[in-house]
Amino acid sequence: MPTGPRFTPREPPERDLTAYVTKGVDAALTRYRARVRVHKPATELVQWLTPATVVEAVDDQTCLVHVGAENPHMLAAHILVIDADFEVDGPPELLDALRTIGNRCHATRQWR
């Protein structure tokens, strides 16, 4: 007969435990976070993103991407590698960084 306290096993918090832990670690290690609604199917998008980036299908043509970075500029850079139209939920620093990068791109001239 076993000695010591017994426990009742519980259901895992998610089906994919690796993704669950990866998402938690990523969220804990990044200062700035954003949810990005991307107008592209999740199945087409995951090949371009790191395994730590969480992608959720919304429907056949749209997905949500959860992304984080240490500063707003890097957060914007992570989002800009996505080859699709997108919308972000903030934070305000991210919106400022995206505008700054967009203005720089708009003002770019060819170097001669």
Buried (B, 14 or more C-beta within 10 A) or exposed (E): EEEEEEEEEEEEEEEEEEEBEBBEEBEEEBEBBBBBBBEBBBEEBBEEBEEBBBBEBEEEEBBBBBBBBEBBBBBBBBBBEBEBEBEBEEBEBBBEBBEEBEEEEEEEEEEE
